[in-house]
Every structure is written in structure tokens, then in C-alpha cells.
């Protein structure tokens, strides 16, 4: 009997919610609520395409020419996106992750990113998937197990669906105030307010034929501390049979230390950069996807956070989230924990 390309399949169930988490890449292959698909995933018989549903560590997005610089060190990693000449979405997408903790409705997938040529750092990563009555909560934890500070960032890569044939037909609510334009290699070139542009989705509206494959930041949080993106099928909603999917994110960060530099050539979401001293832990609740009945989409809260969302207008919405940082701050470096 042949093995699935995505390795072992971990099936989680709680009430109306069902999820399938995979060994290869440690990602979320399938998520349904009440029998309705929340993710545009992939079959068990196929490889994961376009990193859909995967955690992206130790960086999301792209390293230009595969190059990085950090804390006096530098390296050049293989370019696994030849069309753009970049190293894409980290080093853990093709690793075998282990289910280190598991119940019927919860699993923790763990992996160690070991040092390799041009990358002398050791990071232990775990991603917790915990089902709720109407969705899933995802928490990412990272620990520096090496002897030196290490740069890192993380993101999640779910492709959301509300059942429309094309994502063009769906309505999007994205409470982001800033877009990061990109060049021909999809490397960010700056920051641009969305106000007065075609990229302003702070009020829900149809995506249409607008090309969306950018990072967005300066998100607005609700009173509960979560930033929310909503995607809705407007036609089905008016007929009383539509679907709404909400992607929300909150963050807990635990670190001590001084401001420090991020990787100079990590030309992805610059706001997501963090560095760790040895034995320091970070935890982030990065995403929660839920299915909702039809209803109005509203704005949420006054507080600003840093995150990012990108979308394809062909068949699916791709939402990628990253950690917030204080406005105007640089990446942080945590100090070593005391030795035992």
C-alpha cells in the first residue's frame, strides 16, 4: 500500500467540525463545519500545492535571491521559486512533523528545523490545532534550541472558500489600512494607505476582477483583541443558503530583551520579523477560521495591529497572517534564559 504524498493523516472531530492535519509540512489539509468546506484544500492522494494550509517558518513570503543577513552573519539559501529567484515560505514545508500531543479534537504537530548549509540555527516549532464548535484555533510556538540568537517569523496559509465557483464572486471584509505593493518578483517595495484605492475592503464588497496578491497590514482589532477577515457568498446569502467564513487572529508574545535587527534581505512582511536568544519561547495564536450563517459584515474595534492577508482572484482566497509589533519598533531579540 502506497503512502499518501502528505504523509500520515490526523483526523480531528468535535460536534459539527471536522479537520484533517497532515504529517508533511504539519498543515491543515481539510476543514469542514456542518459538512460545508471552509478550506479549498487538496485530496489525500495529491501533494500540497502552493503551500495551502501550511505553517510558514522560519519566514513567510520570500527571501530575495535566497539571501539573508542577521547579527553579523549571512547566507544564501536555495531558490525554490525559480520564476522569481527567491527562497519561498521557510524551511518546514517538506519536513515530516510529529503529532506530539493528540486528543479527539486537538493535535500538536512538532518539528525541529536543524542547522544546514547557509542556515546555522536550530528552532523547535510546534503548531496546535484545536477544534471549536464552529471552527478551529491554531497556535504556533517557537523555541530557539541553538547556542546563538536566531532570526525567525511565521505565518499561516489557509485558502478559504465560501462555495462560490470563483473568489471574484465573493464579498470580502478586510479591516486593513495599509497595503504593501510589490515588484515583478513579488517582493514588497514600500507601504501604501488603502484609503481612496481599489484595495480598500474595510467595508465588505465584491472582489470582482481585482488582482489581490499582496500583504496588508495595520489591521483593526475588535474589543476582544482579535482582528477579523470575513469572506461571504452574497448570492447564496440573499437566498438564505449562503455561507460566511471568518478568519481571526490574536497574539501572545513572551520575550525579554533589547531591540535588534531583523534579517536584512527577508523581503517579505518586514513587520513579522523576530529574533530569539537561546532557550527563549514565543507563542502566537495565529488563526481561527469559522463558518457563519448569512448576515451583515461589520467593522471591528479601534486598535491597530500588524498582520497580512493576500488573495488570488482565480479560484480561492489565500489568507496569511503574521505577528503584530509596536508601531515604529524594530524586530526584537530575547535574552538567554538562566542556566539550570
N, C-alpha and C positions, 0 to 999 in steps of 0.2 A: 504494500500500500504506500503510495507516494505521500510525501509531506506537503502541506499547504505552503505556498510561497511566503506567507506571512507567519509561518510557524504555528505554535500552539495557540488555540483559541480559548479565551476565558469568557464564559457566558455569565452575565450578571442579570438578576431579575428581582424586581421589587414592585408588587402591585401591577400597574399598567405599564411600567417602564422596563425595557429590556435593552441591554448593551452587550457588544462583543469587543473585547480588548485583545490585542494580538501581541505575540512574543517579539516579532521582528519590528523594531522601531518603538515598541511599547505604546502604540497608539490605539485610538478608538476607531474600529472598523465599521461599526453599526450602532445606531441608537434609534429606538422606536418608543413612542408613547401612545398607548391605546391602539397599537397596530399601525400607526402612521409614522412614516420615515421622517426623522428630524435631520439626519445627515445624508448627504449624497456620498455614500461610501463606496465600497468595492466588494466584489464577490470573494468568497473564501478561496476560490480556485485561481485568483489573479494576484499579482504583485500590487502593492500600494503604488498608485500613480500620483505624481505631483505632491507628494508628502501629505496627502489628505489625511486628516485625523491624527497626525503625529506630533509629539513634543519636539520642539526645535531647540537643541542645546549642543554646545555652549554658545551658539549665537543663532538668532533668526536672520532671515534675509541673506545678504551677500557680503563676502569679503572680496574687494576688487583685486583681481589678479591672484587671489588666494593669499594675499599678503596681510600681515598684521605686525604691529609694534606695541609693546607693553612693558613698562617698568625696566627699560634698558635692553629688553630682549626683542627679537624679531624673527619672523619665519615666513615661509611661503608654502602653503598647503596645496594639494592637487586641485585643479579646476574641474569640478564635477558638473559645471554648467558651461560647456564649451561655447555655446552660442553667444554668451555674454562674457566669457573669460573670467568667471567668478567661482569661488567656493561657496556653496549654497546650503543654508539651513543647518549648519552644525555638523557634528561628527557621530550622532547617535541614531540616525535614521535606518541604518542597515545592521545595527548591533542586535544581538539576542538579549532581551530583557527577561528578568526572572520575576515571577509572582511571589514576592517575599512575604506578603500577608494576603489572606483571602477569606471572605465570607460569601454568603449567597448574593449579597448586594454591594460588595465592596472588594476592591483589589488594589494592592500597592505593587506597581511594576518598578523594578530597580535595575540599575546598570552602573558600572564603573567605566568612565572614559579614561583609559590609561594613556600615559605618555606615548608619543610616537614621533617619528621624524618630523621636525619642524613644529612640534607641539609638545613642550616638556612638562605638561601639567596633568594632575590627577584629580578628577572630580567624581564624587559619588552622587548619583542622581536618582531620585525616586519620584514617581507620579502616582498619586492616589486618585482612583475613580470610585466615587461613592454615589449610588443611585438615590434619588429622592422620589416622592410620589409622582412628580410631574417632570422629571428631568435628571440631571446629573451635575455633581460638583467635582471639579478637578483641582487638585492641589499639587504643586511642584515643590520639591525640596532639593537643595543642593548643598553638598559639603565638600570643602577643599581638603583632600586627603594627602596632598603633597607637602613638600618642605619649603615651598615658596609661594608668594602671592600668585593668584591665578585670575585671569580675566574671564568673565562669563556673562551670558544673557540667556533668556529663554522666551519662548513663545509657544502658542498652541495654534493648530492649523485645521480647524474643522471646516468642512464645506457644508453649509446649511441649505436646507430645501424646505419649501412650503408646498410642494407638489405642482408648481407651475412648470410647463414644458421648458420655458426659458426663464432665466432670472430677470430678463428685461421686463417681464410682465408683473413682477412682484413690486410691492411698495417697501421702501427702506426708511427706517428711522435711525440716524447715526448722530448722536449728540457730540460731534467733534467740531472744534472751532478752527483747526489748522490742518492743512494738507502738506505732505512732503512731496513736491514734484520730483521726477526722476529723469535721468538722461536715457539714451538709447540702450544702455546696459541695465536699466532699472536700478541704478544707484542714485540715492537721494542727492539733490543739488541745493536744497535750501528748505525754507518754510514759507507757506503762503496761507493767509487767512481765507476761510471758505466763504465768508460773507460776501454776497454780491456775485458769486461764481456759480457755475453749474454743479459744483461739488458740495453745495450746502444742503445736507439732508437733516438738518436739525428739526425740521418739520417733515413728517412722513410724506413721501411722494414716490411715484413710479420711477424705477430706474431707467427704463427705456433703452435707447441705444448708446447711452453714455458709457465710455470706456472707463472702468474703475479697476486699476491695479496699482494702487498707491497706499502708503501708510498715512493714517490720520492720527492726530494727537490733540492734546488739550481737550479731553473729554469732560463732560459734565456728570458729576455723581449725584445720585439720589440721597435722600435723607438717611437711608440705611447704609450709605457708604459704597454702594455698587454703581458702576457705570453700565448702562444697558444699550444694546443694539437690538432693534426689532426688525424682522422681515415678515411681510404679510402677503397673502394671496387676496387681492382686493375683490376680484370677481367672485370667487367662492364665498368670501366674507359677506357680500351683499346678498348672496343666495342662501345664507345661513349654514353653509357647509365648509367655509374657508378655514385656513389654519394660520396661526401666528407662531413664530419662533423667536424667543428672546435669548440673547447671549449677554450675560452679565459677568462682571469681574470685580473682585475685591482683593486687597493685597495686605499681607502681614510680612514685615521685614525685620529681621533681628540681626543687628551687626553693631560693632563698635569700631571706631577708628577715625581717620582723618580723610579729607577729600584727596582723591588721587586720580590719575589719568585713566581713561578708557583706551581700548585698542585703536590706534590712530587710523588704521585702514578698514575698520569694521564699518563699512559704508552702508549699514542698514539703519535700523531705528537707533540713532545715536542716543536717544533718551533712555534706552533699555540697558545701557552698559553698567556693569558692576564688577568689582574685583574683590577677591576674598583672600584673607590671610589664612595660613594653615589651620585646620580644625574648626573653622567658622562655618556656621549653618545659616542658610536663608530659606524661608518658606514663602510661597506665593499661591494664593488661591486664584488660579488664572482664568477659569471659565466655568460657566454654568449654562447649559442650554435647556430650555423648557419649551414645551408646546402649549399654546394657549388657544382658547376659543376665539372667534372673531370679536373684535371690539376696537375702540378708539386707541390710537397710539399717542402718548403724551410725552412732554419734555420731563426731565428729571433733574431737580436739585441745582444748587448754585456752585458747588465746589468743583475745582478743576483737577484733573489727573492727567497723566501721560499714558497713552496707550496707542494702539494702532489697529486699523482694520483695512483690508484690501478686498477687492471683489472682481470677479470675471463676469462679463456680460454674455457669455455663451450659454452655459448650462447650470452654473452653480455660483453661489456666493461663498467666497472664502473669507473667513474672519480670523484674524491673527491678533492676539493680544500680548502685550508686554507690560513690565512693571512700571509703576509711576516713580517719579523723583521730584524733589522740590524744584520749583521754577528757578532757573538761574544756577542750579547746582551742577557739579560735575559728577562723574562716577565716584563711588566710594570704595575705600579699602578698609577691610576689617582687620583688626589686630589679632595675633595668635591667642588661642585660649591657653590658660595656665597649664603647665605640665603636671601630671599626677604625681 
